[in-house]
Amino acid sequence: MSDPKTQGQIVTVTIFGQEYSIRGKGDEEHIRQVAAYVDERMNLIQDQTSITSPARLAILTALNIADELYTLRREKDRIFNEFEEKTRELSDALNQGMSEV
Amino acid sequence: MSDPKTQGQIVTVTIFGQEYSIRGKGDEEHIRQVAAYVDERMNLIQDQTSITSPARLAILTALNIADELYTLRREKDRIFNEFEEKTRELSDALNQGMSEV
């Protein structure tokens, strides 16, 4: 989202009291949602810890969000594998039924 | 991952030259993978921009990873909906076949 070479509109958002001009592939609403999520998580981590350094808070925020991303990747793979297995079972059952008719 | 109340082992990782003692629900390998991902993305953003403030770089890293998370959520929902639709179609076809026999 921060790559200056990426095409897309520029949206100005505020995170942890600082403004950022973000150029993203998504629409403005998507960029604002993502920025609000980061801001919310960073404030939550500040509330839950005694950390005051914005850089450390931001890195812990990035770590938390990356943890969610990795967990979701596993969840997506699980759903995809379940999907493949289930459709194979049903296709086999359907083909079996058709050949028996 | 940073919530001090969360149960789990503590793993010390280095991100952008600073050490962080992380307590996470996952195993050590998972925590190290997530930390390496954040470190890699933060260095990449530093290389691609003229930003020098670690706090701004970390927030842009968090924004990038949150953008990936939102994109993956949509992708997971799409797969899940496709899964439901496909299994419904196949179940209907199977039931139809069985009632015709």
Backbone of each chain as ProteinMPNN parsed JSONL, in Angstrom:
{"seq_chain_A": "MSDPKTQGQIVTVTIFGQEYSIRGKGDEEHIRQVAAYVDERMNLIQDQTSITSPARLAILTALNIADELYTLRREKDRIFNEFEEKTRELSDALNQGMSEV", "coords_chain_A": {"N_chain_A": [[0.816, -1.215, 0.0], [2.105, 1.141, 0.442], [3.882, 1.544, -1.507], [5.329, 3.745, -3.684], [5.194, 3.472, -6.408], [2.951, 2.088, -6.996], [-0.165, 2.037, -8.633], [-3.093, 4.05, -8.1], [-5.522, 5.82, -6.04], [-4.753, 8.6, -3.819], [-5.073, 8.67, -0.371], [-5.61, 10.418, 2.599], [-4.911, 9.555, 5.853], [-5.294, 9.274, 9.444], [-3.217, 7.986, 11.861], [-2.571, 7.001, 15.054], [-2.346, 9.641, 15.796], [-0.798, 10.796, 13.803], [-0.498, 11.984, 10.444], [-0.9, 10.215, 7.357], [-0.24, 9.872, 3.957], [-1.653, 7.781, 1.87], [-1.246, 5.605, -0.845], [-3.162, 3.409, -2.556], [-4.252, 0.206, -3.922], [-6.88, -0.45, -3.546], [-10.253, 0.893, -3.068], [-11.199, 4.131, -1.669], [-12.694, 3.723, 0.673], [-11.912, 1.168, 1.487], [-9.182, 1.64, 2.086], [-9.479, 3.451, 4.198], [-10.768, 1.836, 6.086], [-8.801, -0.122, 6.616], [-6.785, 1.504, 7.68], [-8.106, 2.504, 9.955], [-8.353, 0.177, 11.371], [-5.655, -0.46, 11.976], [-5.008, 1.784, 13.549], [-6.805, 1.456, 15.685], [-5.956, -1.04, 16.759], [-3.371, -0.353, 17.537], [-3.774, 1.567, 19.518], [-5.099, -0.049, 21.342], [-3.082, -1.852, 22.093], [-1.363, -0.063, 23.305], [-2.942, 0.635, 25.506], [-2.989, -1.799, 26.843], [-0.418, -2.335, 27.611], [2.727, -1.15, 29.071], [4.154, 0.249, 27.338], [5.612, 3.034, 25.741], [6.952, 4.017, 23.551], [6.334, 5.014, 20.278], [7.356, 3.667, 18.0], [7.939, 1.055, 18.921], [5.382, 0.304, 19.763], [4.073, 0.372, 17.296], [5.442, -1.643, 15.929], [4.775, -3.868, 17.476], [2.056, -3.831, 16.947], [2.103, -4.396, 14.194], [3.152, -6.974, 14.368], [1.077, -8.316, 15.725], [-0.993, -8.11, 13.819], [0.18, -9.439, 11.682], [0.313, -11.957, 12.809], [-2.402, -12.591, 12.912], [-2.83, -12.652, 10.154], [-1.262, -14.882, 9.35], [-2.605, -16.9, 10.757], [-5.111, -16.769, 9.552], [-4.394, -17.482, 6.947], [-3.81, -20.206, 7.286], [-6.337, -21.086, 8.025], [-7.787, -20.52, 5.694], [-6.522, -22.274, 3.905], [-7.302, -24.673, 5.092], [-10.096, -24.62, 4.747], [-10.162, -24.622, 1.967], [-8.992, -27.123, 1.368], [-10.854, -28.809, 2.585], [-13.056, -28.189, 1.053], [-12.236, -29.16, -1.474], [-12.029, -31.903, -0.886], [-14.635, -32.545, -0.095], [-16.167, -31.917, -2.408], [-15.032, -33.754, -4.128], [-15.821, -36.186, -2.964], [-18.617, -35.968, -3.22], [-18.861, -35.767, -6.001], [-17.843, -38.256, -6.747], [-19.775, -39.91, -5.571], [-21.967, -39.106, -7.05], [-21.213, -39.812, -9.675], [-20.983, -42.546, -9.333], [-23.631, -43.204, -8.745], [-24.799, -42.498, -11.197], [-23.586, -44.279, -12.976], [-24.612, -46.618, -12.041], [-27.295, -46.419, -12.653]], "CA_chain_A": [[0.0, 0.0, 0.0], [2.91, 2.352, 0.541], [4.779, 1.604, -2.651], [4.986, 4.948, -4.464], [5.003, 3.126, -7.816], [1.653, 1.454, -7.143], [-1.226, 2.901, -9.132], [-4.236, 4.16, -7.199], [-5.739, 7.149, -5.498], [-4.075, 8.902, -2.56], [-6.022, 8.949, 0.71], [-4.905, 10.838, 3.804], [-5.502, 8.951, 7.047], [-4.58, 9.591, 10.682], [-2.959, 6.815, 12.695], [-1.853, 7.34, 16.277], [-2.134, 11.091, 15.82], [0.046, 11.265, 12.694], [-1.133, 11.833, 9.126], [-0.202, 9.432, 6.335], [-0.855, 9.907, 2.624], [-1.542, 6.396, 1.423], [-1.689, 5.309, -2.194], [-3.476, 1.982, -2.521], [-4.971, -0.357, -5.064], [-8.293, -0.511, -3.211], [-10.951, 2.179, -3.063], [-10.961, 4.964, -0.49], [-13.337, 3.106, 1.83], [-11.032, 0.066, 1.897], [-7.981, 2.218, 2.715], [-9.882, 4.023, 5.49], [-11.047, 0.7, 6.985], [-7.517, -0.722, 6.999], [-6.103, 2.479, 8.544], [-8.828, 2.546, 11.228], [-8.019, -1.085, 12.05], [-4.299, -0.309, 12.523], [-5.09, 2.791, 14.612], [-7.524, 0.831, 16.804], [-5.087, -2.059, 17.356], [-2.21, 0.295, 18.167], [-4.268, 2.164, 20.762], [-5.412, -1.158, 22.24], [-1.805, -2.359, 22.627], [-0.879, 0.964, 24.245], [-3.749, 0.519, 26.726], [-2.729, -3.079, 27.515], [0.984, -2.455, 28.015], [3.31, 0.093, 29.609], [5.058, 0.743, 26.283], [5.306, 4.409, 25.319], [7.605, 4.307, 22.262], [5.451, 4.752, 19.124], [7.946, 2.678, 17.084], [7.732, -0.284, 19.507], [3.939, 0.031, 19.704], [3.72, 0.098, 15.893], [5.991, -2.96, 15.561], [3.919, -4.867, 18.133], [0.808, -3.835, 16.171], [2.396, -5.136, 12.955], [3.294, -8.385, 14.761], [-0.261, -8.839, 16.013], [-1.757, -8.218, 12.583], [0.823, -10.512, 10.913], [-0.117, -13.205, 13.464], [-3.762, -12.822, 12.393], [-2.704, -13.0, 8.737], [-0.776, -16.264, 9.269], [-3.689, -17.764, 11.25], [-6.145, -16.779, 8.518], [-3.877, -18.265, 5.807], [-4.002, -21.625, 7.617], [-7.79, -21.299, 8.003], [-8.182, -20.528, 4.278], [-6.028, -23.542, 3.338], [-8.128, -25.736, 5.659], [-11.391, -24.553, 4.058], [-9.945, -25.007, 0.572], [-8.788, -28.577, 1.337], [-12.148, -29.413, 2.94], [-13.865, -27.944, -0.134], [-11.805, -30.109, -2.507], [-12.345, -33.261, -0.442], [-16.098, -32.698, -0.091], [-16.67, -31.938, -3.787], [-14.577, -35.022, -4.713], [-16.71, -37.215, -2.41], [-19.949, -35.83, -3.813], [-18.742, -36.096, -7.422], [-17.689, -39.713, -6.816], [-21.085, -40.489, -5.252], [-22.846, -38.796, -8.174], [-20.786, -40.653, -10.807], [-21.336, -43.923, -8.944], [-25.094, -43.303, -8.926], [-25.112, -42.42, -12.625], [-23.165, -45.511, -13.664], [-25.49, -47.708, -11.618], [-28.573, -46.271, -13.352]], "C_chain_A": [[0.85, 1.265, 0.0], [3.82, 2.537, -0.664], [4.413, 2.794, -3.533], [4.747, 4.647, -5.947], [3.632, 2.501, -8.077], [0.621, 2.458, -7.655], [-2.341, 2.959, -8.106], [-4.351, 5.555, -6.639], [-5.004, 7.331, -4.169], [-5.138, 9.294, -1.526], [-5.207, 9.34, 1.948], [-5.644, 10.298, 5.027], [-4.68, 9.361, 8.268], [-4.441, 8.328, 11.506], [-2.087, 7.247, 13.855], [-1.425, 8.821, 16.266], [-1.285, 11.654, 14.686], [-0.67, 11.033, 11.364], [-0.252, 11.038, 8.168], [-0.971, 9.566, 5.027], [-0.595, 8.555, 1.992], [-2.04, 6.273, -0.011], [-1.938, 3.797, -2.233], [-4.24, 1.531, -3.74], [-6.483, -0.351, -4.826], [-8.95, 0.866, -3.287], [-10.722, 2.898, -1.728], [-11.511, 4.312, 0.781], [-12.479, 1.97, 2.395], [-9.809, 0.603, 2.645], [-8.321, 2.77, 4.103], [-10.16, 2.922, 6.521], [-9.754, 0.097, 7.527], [-6.775, 0.204, 7.978], [-6.764, 2.543, 9.926], [-8.505, 1.298, 12.055], [-6.644, -0.992, 12.715], [-4.319, 0.663, 13.707], [-5.712, 2.2, 15.888], [-6.633, -0.188, 17.528], [-3.907, -1.441, 18.104], [-2.616, 0.938, 19.5], [-4.577, 1.093, 21.8], [-4.137, -1.691, 22.894], [-1.211, -1.342, 23.606], [-1.621, 0.85, 25.591], [-3.376, -0.721, 27.545], [-1.301, -3.225, 28.025], [1.473, -1.131, 28.621], [4.25, 0.724, 28.582], [4.637, 2.142, 25.847], [5.922, 4.741, 23.955], [6.671, 3.986, 21.096], [6.012, 3.694, 18.176], [7.72, 1.262, 17.621], [6.25, -0.67, 19.457], [3.52, -0.344, 18.283], [4.241, -1.269, 15.464], [5.171, -4.064, 16.23], [2.567, -4.972, 17.427], [0.992, -4.641, 14.894], [2.515, -6.63, 13.255], [1.933, -9.022, 15.019], [-1.066, -9.065, 14.736], [-1.166, -9.32, 11.697], [0.453, -11.882, 11.499], [-1.516, -13.581, 12.979], [-3.721, -13.29, 10.944], [-2.273, -14.458, 8.582], [-1.868, -17.246, 9.709], [-4.774, -17.889, 10.186], [-5.698, -17.565, 7.288], [-4.085, -19.756, 6.047], [-5.478, -21.993, 7.521], [-8.293, -21.397, 6.561], [-7.748, -21.839, 3.612], [-6.893, -24.708, 3.808], [-9.48, -25.789, 4.935], [-11.242, -25.034, 2.621], [-9.778, -26.526, 0.45], [-10.086, -29.327, 1.621], [-13.09, -29.344, 1.735], [-13.534, -28.971, -1.219], [-12.226, -31.535, -2.156], [-13.856, -33.531, -0.55], [-16.653, -32.788, -1.519], [-16.246, -33.239, -4.48], [-15.502, -36.16, -4.259], [-18.075, -37.189, -3.094], [-19.931, -36.175, -5.302], [-18.64, -37.602, -7.61], [-19.045, -40.393, -6.593], [-22.047, -40.297, -6.415], [-22.507, -39.683, -9.376], [-21.155, -42.12, -10.573], [-22.823, -44.161, -9.21], [-25.454, -43.35, -10.398], [-24.731, -43.718, -13.355], [-24.068, -46.675, -13.281], [-26.86, -47.638, -12.287], [-28.387, -46.781, -14.777]], "O_chain_A": [[0.382, 2.334, -0.392], [4.455, 3.581, -0.814], [3.308, 2.848, -4.073], [4.167, 5.464, -6.662], [3.199, 2.394, -9.225], [0.545, 3.587, -7.17], [-2.52, 2.023, -7.327], [-3.43, 6.368, -6.736], [-4.676, 6.361, -3.486], [-5.989, 10.145, -1.786], [-4.235, 8.671, 2.297], [-6.835, 10.548, 5.215], [-3.518, 9.747, 8.144], [-5.435, 7.672, 11.817], [-0.999, 7.792, 13.663], [-0.317, 9.182, 16.664], [-1.074, 12.865, 14.617], [-1.354, 10.027, 11.179], [0.972, 11.169, 8.167], [-2.189, 9.397, 4.988], [0.533, 8.227, 1.626], [-3.113, 6.769, -0.353], [-1.031, 3.006, -1.974], [-4.797, 2.334, -4.489], [-7.268, -0.259, -5.769], [-8.286, 1.871, -3.538], [-10.137, 2.348, -0.795], [-10.872, 4.346, 1.832], [-12.337, 1.825, 3.609], [-9.445, 0.09, 3.703], [-7.566, 2.589, 5.058], [-9.821, 3.069, 7.695], [-9.623, -0.162, 8.723], [-6.21, -0.253, 8.972], [-6.076, 2.625, 10.944], [-8.399, 1.361, 13.28], [-6.478, -1.39, 13.868], [-3.716, 0.392, 14.745], [-5.224, 2.409, 16.999], [-6.563, -0.197, 18.757], [-3.495, -1.93, 19.156], [-1.882, 0.856, 20.485], [-4.349, 1.292, 22.993], [-4.11, -1.95, 24.097], [-0.623, -1.723, 24.618], [-1.018, 0.954, 26.659], [-3.435, -0.705, 28.774], [-1.007, -4.144, 28.79], [0.742, -0.142, 28.675], [5.038, 1.612, 28.907], [3.456, 2.403, 25.614], [5.454, 5.657, 23.278], [6.258, 2.839, 20.928], [5.253, 2.909, 17.606], [7.351, 0.366, 16.862], [5.904, -1.811, 19.152], [2.717, -1.256, 18.083], [3.568, -1.982, 14.721], [4.902, -5.091, 15.608], [1.999, -6.059, 17.318], [0.149, -5.467, 14.546], [2.033, -7.458, 12.482], [1.673, -10.141, 14.577], [-1.739, -10.085, 14.59], [-1.905, -10.051, 11.038], [0.298, -12.853, 10.758], [-1.784, -14.743, 12.672], [-4.459, -14.191, 10.544], [-2.846, -15.192, 7.777], [-2.034, -18.303, 9.1], [-5.295, -18.978, 9.947], [-6.51, -18.236, 6.651], [-4.483, -20.489, 5.141], [-5.836, -23.054, 7.011], [-9.123, -22.249, 6.244], [-8.508, -22.439, 2.852], [-7.189, -25.62, 3.036], [-9.949, -26.863, 4.558], [-12.093, -25.765, 2.114], [-10.343, -27.147, -0.451], [-10.385, -30.34, 0.989], [-13.815, -30.292, 1.435], [-14.43, -29.576, -1.809], [-12.714, -32.278, -3.007], [-14.288, -34.583, -1.022], [-17.504, -33.63, -1.807], [-16.982, -33.773, -5.31], [-15.914, -36.993, -5.067], [-18.616, -38.222, -3.49], [-20.864, -36.797, -5.81], [-19.263, -38.167, -8.509], [-19.418, -41.318, -7.314], [-22.837, -41.184, -6.738], [-23.4, -40.238, -10.016], [-21.577, -42.829, -11.487], [-23.218, -45.162, -9.807], [-26.305, -44.137, -10.811], [-25.457, -44.189, -14.23], [-24.275, -47.599, -14.067], [-27.516, -48.663, -12.471], [-29.33, -46.759, -15.568]]}, "seq_chain_B": "MSDPKTQGQIVTVTIFGQEYSIRGKGDEEHIRQVAAYVDERMNLIQDQTSITSPARLAILTALNIADELYTLRREKDRIFNEFEEKTRELSDALNQGMSEV", "coords_chain_B": {"N_chain_B": [[-0.842, -11.047, 20.206], [0.824, -9.624, 21.858], [-0.393, -9.278, 24.206], [-0.123, -9.211, 27.617], [-1.525, -10.875, 29.262], [-2.091, -13.13, 27.855], [-1.714, -16.625, 27.623], [1.242, -18.594, 27.09], [4.463, -19.393, 25.581], [7.475, -17.401, 25.981], [9.206, -15.707, 23.493], [12.183, -14.409, 22.212], [12.687, -12.023, 19.78], [14.214, -10.322, 16.956], [13.537, -7.297, 15.499], [13.946, -5.007, 12.997], [16.388, -4.309, 14.082], [15.895, -4.124, 16.816], [15.228, -5.717, 19.938], [12.54, -7.852, 20.897], [10.473, -9.237, 23.353], [8.312, -11.677, 22.975], [5.153, -12.93, 23.79], [3.235, -15.558, 22.858], [0.362, -17.346, 21.505], [0.896, -19.325, 19.697], [3.409, -21.796, 18.622], [7.036, -21.644, 19.071], [8.278, -21.584, 16.542], [6.253, -20.577, 14.884], [5.967, -17.978, 15.963], [8.513, -16.946, 15.398], [8.471, -17.011, 12.596], [6.43, -15.166, 12.011], [7.55, -12.84, 13.094], [9.856, -12.608, 11.498], [8.656, -12.097, 9.088], [7.474, -9.557, 9.523], [9.795, -8.046, 9.993], [11.11, -8.326, 7.521], [9.245, -7.112, 5.765], [9.258, -4.515, 6.773], [11.88, -3.66, 6.297], [11.828, -3.785, 3.53], [9.987, -1.769, 2.896], [11.41, 0.415, 3.845], [13.52, 0.387, 2.008], [12.131, 1.009, -0.308], [11.153, 3.547, 0.009], [11.684, 7.012, 1.073], [11.572, 7.253, 3.71], [12.634, 7.655, 7.055], [12.003, 7.548, 9.729], [11.575, 5.219, 12.268], [9.088, 4.724, 13.533], [7.162, 5.63, 11.691], [7.799, 3.981, 9.528], [7.192, 1.508, 10.684], [4.458, 1.781, 11.113], [3.542, 2.018, 8.487], [4.266, -0.511, 7.655], [2.562, -2.05, 9.253], [0.151, -1.18, 8.128], [0.371, -2.174, 5.508], [0.394, -4.944, 6.015], [-2.063, -5.241, 7.266], [-3.68, -4.579, 5.129], [-3.225, -6.79, 3.471], [-4.365, -8.7, 5.15], [-7.109, -7.944, 5.154], [-7.675, -8.33, 2.438], [-7.249, -11.074, 2.223], [-9.245, -11.992, 3.921], [-11.534, -11.395, 2.421], [-11.068, -13.102, 0.273], [-11.151, -15.592, 1.55], [-13.839, -15.635, 2.365], [-15.002, -15.677, -0.169], [-14.141, -18.183, -1.146], [-15.373, -19.809, 0.75], [-18.102, -19.296, 0.257], [-18.29, -20.206, -2.372], [-17.713, -22.858, -1.953], [-19.93, -23.654, -0.375], [-21.993, -23.268, -2.251], [-21.245, -25.001, -4.338], [-21.247, -27.538, -3.055], [-23.916, -27.657, -2.415], [-25.128, -27.737, -4.941], [-24.08, -30.183, -5.902], [-25.082, -31.952, -3.975], [-27.814, -31.648, -4.408], [-27.955, -32.628, -7.014], [-27.214, -35.244, -6.524], [-29.228, -36.131, -4.772], [-31.403, -35.858, -6.465], [-30.733, -37.732, -8.422], [-30.87, -40.048, -6.851], [-33.566, -40.112, -6.117], [-34.695, -40.526, -8.558], [-33.838, -43.041, -9.233]], "CA_chain_B": [[0.428, -11.638, 20.562], [1.563, -8.86, 22.865], [-1.2, -9.191, 25.416], [0.615, -9.863, 28.692], [-2.384, -11.846, 29.949], [-2.204, -14.323, 27.024], [-0.833, -17.73, 27.989], [2.125, -19.037, 26.02], [5.884, -19.216, 25.863], [8.059, -16.126, 25.579], [10.258, -15.866, 22.487], [12.829, -13.124, 21.927], [12.939, -11.857, 18.343], [14.801, -9.026, 16.598], [12.859, -6.657, 14.363], [14.527, -3.703, 12.67], [17.514, -4.062, 14.995], [15.49, -4.033, 18.222], [14.738, -6.989, 20.49], [11.185, -7.887, 21.463], [10.123, -10.493, 24.007], [6.931, -11.882, 22.542], [4.44, -14.071, 24.347], [2.176, -15.844, 21.88], [-0.38, -18.6, 21.647], [1.502, -20.309, 18.804], [4.709, -22.318, 19.036], [8.169, -20.752, 18.828], [8.504, -21.487, 15.101], [5.228, -19.657, 14.367], [6.304, -16.607, 16.401], [9.707, -16.53, 14.641], [8.038, -16.783, 11.209], [5.659, -13.913, 11.986], [8.509, -11.755, 13.363], [10.715, -12.485, 10.318], [7.808, -11.487, 8.06], [7.367, -8.126, 9.842], [11.137, -7.471, 9.799], [11.352, -8.303, 6.073], [8.37, -6.105, 5.159], [9.675, -3.187, 7.231], [13.1, -3.349, 5.549], [11.425, -3.579, 2.143], [9.374, -0.436, 2.814], [12.512, 1.371, 3.989], [14.244, 0.41, 0.727], [11.29, 1.557, -1.379], [10.743, 4.923, 0.296], [12.751, 7.836, 1.661], [11.192, 7.411, 5.121], [13.686, 7.208, 7.976], [11.442, 7.373, 11.067], [11.153, 3.837, 12.521], [7.659, 4.669, 13.875], [6.394, 5.739, 10.434], [8.035, 2.743, 8.765], [6.466, 0.413, 11.344], [3.021, 1.977, 10.872], [3.304, 1.654, 7.078], [4.349, -1.977, 7.62], [1.29, -2.536, 9.821], [-0.888, -0.887, 7.129], [0.533, -3.142, 4.416], [0.008, -6.288, 6.469], [-3.515, -5.185, 7.487], [-4.267, -4.61, 3.78], [-3.184, -8.211, 3.088], [-5.339, -9.411, 5.994], [-8.451, -7.643, 4.648], [-7.797, -8.972, 1.122], [-7.356, -12.513, 2.466], [-10.587, -12.233, 4.5], [-12.486, -11.417, 1.304], [-10.756, -14.31, -0.491], [-11.655, -16.721, 2.348], [-15.301, -15.592, 2.251], [-15.342, -16.081, -1.532], [-13.948, -19.639, -1.219], [-16.394, -20.43, 1.585], [-19.38, -19.196, -0.453], [-18.182, -21.091, -3.531], [-17.773, -24.185, -1.34], [-21.328, -23.922, -0.011], [-22.8, -23.329, -3.48], [-20.862, -26.203, -5.082], [-21.715, -28.736, -2.345], [-25.385, -27.651, -2.526], [-25.412, -28.196, -6.309], [-23.771, -31.612, -6.006], [-26.03, -32.672, -3.124], [-29.098, -31.619, -5.118], [-27.84, -33.55, -8.148], [-27.151, -36.593, -5.962], [-30.576, -36.452, -4.277], [-32.23, -35.982, -7.662], [-30.382, -39.032, -8.995], [-31.342, -41.118, -5.975], [-35.027, -40.201, -6.165], [-35.071, -41.039, -9.879], [-33.591, -44.486, -9.224]], "C_chain_B": [[1.144, -10.892, 21.676], [0.823, -8.794, 24.188], [-0.5, -9.923, 26.559], [-0.212, -10.905, 29.437], [-2.491, -13.156, 29.159], [-1.226, -15.393, 27.511], [0.059, -18.074, 26.819], [3.564, -18.774, 26.377], [6.367, -17.856, 25.379], [9.215, -16.398, 24.617], [10.852, -14.484, 22.222], [13.189, -13.065, 20.44], [13.55, -10.479, 18.1], [14.082, -8.497, 15.364], [13.445, -5.265, 14.188], [15.589, -3.305, 13.708], [17.175, -3.97, 16.467], [14.946, -5.382, 18.686], [13.347, -6.834, 21.1], [10.968, -9.249, 22.112], [8.63, -10.693, 23.804], [6.349, -13.106, 23.227], [3.277, -14.358, 23.41], [1.509, -17.172, 22.141], [0.255, -19.713, 20.809], [2.815, -20.836, 19.345], [5.813, -21.346, 18.621], [8.389, -20.522, 17.327], [7.524, -20.496, 14.458], [5.583, -18.206, 14.717], [7.513, -16.086, 15.606], [9.362, -16.225, 13.18], [7.347, -15.429, 11.081], [6.603, -12.716, 12.167], [9.401, -11.518, 12.142], [9.948, -11.798, 9.187], [7.703, -9.975, 8.277], [8.7, -7.434, 9.568], [11.427, -7.288, 8.301], [10.535, -7.199, 5.398], [8.815, -4.692, 5.525], [10.941, -2.744, 6.488], [12.795, -3.05, 4.086], [10.844, -2.173, 1.954], [10.443, 0.65, 2.975], [13.278, 1.516, 2.666], [13.454, 1.124, -0.365], [10.899, 3.022, -1.179], [11.933, 5.716, 0.849], [12.485, 8.052, 3.153], [12.3, 6.871, 6.026], [13.149, 6.957, 9.386], [10.981, 5.922, 11.278], [9.659, 3.717, 12.84], [6.8, 4.724, 12.611], [6.566, 4.484, 9.582], [7.232, 1.586, 9.35], [4.962, 0.541, 11.102], [2.679, 1.636, 9.415], [3.376, 0.138, 6.902], [3.044, -2.585, 8.133], [0.154, -2.329, 8.824], [-0.836, -1.892, 5.984], [0.04, -4.521, 4.822], [-1.508, -6.34, 6.727], [-4.26, -5.218, 6.142], [-4.315, -6.053, 3.272], [-4.234, -9.006, 3.851], [-6.757, -9.2, 5.475], [-8.696, -8.331, 3.301], [-8.006, -10.477, 1.295], [-8.721, -12.877, 3.072], [-11.638, -12.329, 3.4], [-12.324, -12.705, 0.496], [-11.318, -15.547, 0.226], [-13.185, -16.786, 2.254], [-15.754, -16.083, 0.874], [-15.237, -17.602, -1.66], [-15.052, -20.35, -0.434], [-17.757, -20.419, 0.886], [-19.419, -20.131, -1.661], [-18.338, -22.543, -3.069], [-19.225, -24.569, -1.033], [-22.202, -24.13, -1.247], [-22.544, -24.638, -4.228], [-21.39, -27.475, -4.399], [-23.246, -28.823, -2.406], [-25.797, -28.194, -3.899], [-25.225, -29.708, -6.431], [-24.727, -32.456, -5.16], [-27.396, -32.762, -3.799], [-29.088, -32.633, -6.26], [-27.872, -34.994, -7.665], [-28.534, -37.029, -5.474], [-31.543, -36.682, -5.434], [-32.014, -37.369, -8.281], [-30.949, -40.163, -8.159], [-32.853, -41.265, -6.041], [-35.489, -40.76, -7.516], [-34.855, -42.535, -9.99], [-34.749, -45.139, -8.486]], "O_chain_B": [[1.985, -11.469, 22.366], [1.362, -8.306, 25.181], [-0.302, -11.135, 26.479], [0.341, -11.73, 30.165], [-2.922, -14.173, 29.701], [-0.059, -15.105, 27.778], [-0.324, -17.868, 25.668], [3.871, -18.05, 27.323], [5.767, -17.239, 24.499], [10.089, -17.218, 24.897], [10.122, -13.511, 22.031], [13.893, -13.928, 19.917], [13.423, -9.58, 18.931], [14.026, -9.156, 14.326], [13.44, -4.451, 15.112], [15.675, -2.156, 14.141], [18.064, -3.761, 17.292], [14.291, -6.096, 17.927], [13.03, -5.824, 21.729], [11.241, -10.285, 21.507], [7.801, -9.985, 24.375], [6.959, -14.175, 23.248], [2.427, -13.495, 23.191], [2.012, -18.01, 22.89], [0.169, -20.89, 21.159], [3.289, -20.391, 20.391], [5.567, -20.364, 17.921], [8.655, -19.399, 16.899], [7.903, -19.69, 13.609], [5.508, -17.319, 13.866], [7.534, -14.927, 15.191], [9.902, -15.285, 12.596], [7.635, -14.651, 10.171], [6.47, -11.704, 11.479], [9.674, -10.372, 11.786], [10.517, -11.017, 8.424], [7.827, -9.202, 7.328], [8.73, -6.355, 8.975], [11.921, -6.245, 7.873], [11.051, -6.449, 4.57], [8.76, -3.781, 4.698], [11.056, -1.583, 6.095], [13.416, -2.18, 3.475], [11.162, -1.481, 0.987], [10.381, 1.686, 2.312], [13.636, 2.622, 2.261], [14.034, 1.767, -1.24], [10.377, 3.66, -2.093], [13.021, 5.181, 1.061], [13.091, 8.92, 3.782], [12.832, 5.784, 5.8], [13.772, 6.231, 10.16], [10.105, 5.442, 10.56], [9.026, 2.729, 12.467], [5.837, 3.97, 12.471], [5.608, 3.986, 8.99], [6.661, 0.781, 8.614], [4.271, -0.46, 10.91], [1.64, 1.033, 9.146], [2.639, -0.433, 6.099], [2.494, -3.508, 7.532], [-0.711, -3.193, 8.681], [-1.867, -2.399, 5.543], [-0.654, -5.188, 4.055], [-2.157, -7.347, 6.444], [-5.333, -5.81, 6.034], [-5.322, -6.486, 2.711], [-4.907, -9.87, 3.289], [-7.526, -10.155, 5.364], [-9.783, -8.851, 3.05], [-8.829, -11.082, 0.608], [-9.279, -13.933, 2.773], [-12.508, -13.2, 3.421], [-13.308, -13.32, 0.086], [-11.887, -16.435, -0.408], [-13.756, -17.864, 2.085], [-16.746, -16.802, 0.752], [-16.131, -18.243, -2.214], [-15.598, -21.358, -0.884], [-18.482, -21.413, 0.918], [-20.437, -20.764, -1.941], [-19.009, -23.346, -3.717], [-19.684, -25.656, -1.383], [-23.034, -25.037, -1.294], [-23.475, -25.299, -4.69], [-21.911, -28.373, -5.061], [-23.81, -29.917, -2.445], [-26.709, -29.015, -3.999], [-26.072, -30.417, -6.976], [-25.134, -33.542, -5.572], [-28.051, -33.804, -3.77], [-30.042, -33.384, -6.461], [-28.472, -35.861, -8.301], [-28.962, -38.155, -5.728], [-32.386, -37.579, -5.391], [-32.964, -38.077, -8.614], [-31.459, -41.14, -8.707], [-33.377, -42.378, -6.025], [-36.543, -41.39, -7.606], [-35.563, -43.227, -10.721], [-34.778, -46.361, -8.341]]}, "name": "protein", "num_of_chains": 2, "seq": "MSDPKTQGQIVTVTIFGQEYSIRGKGDEEHIRQVAAYVDERMNLIQDQTSITSPARLAILTALNIADELYTLRREKDRIFNEFEEKTRELSDALNQGMSEVMSDPKTQGQIVTVTIFGQEYSIRGKGDEEHIRQVAAYVDERMNLIQDQTSITSPARLAILTALNIADELYTLRREKDRIFNEFEEKTRELSDALNQGMSEV"}
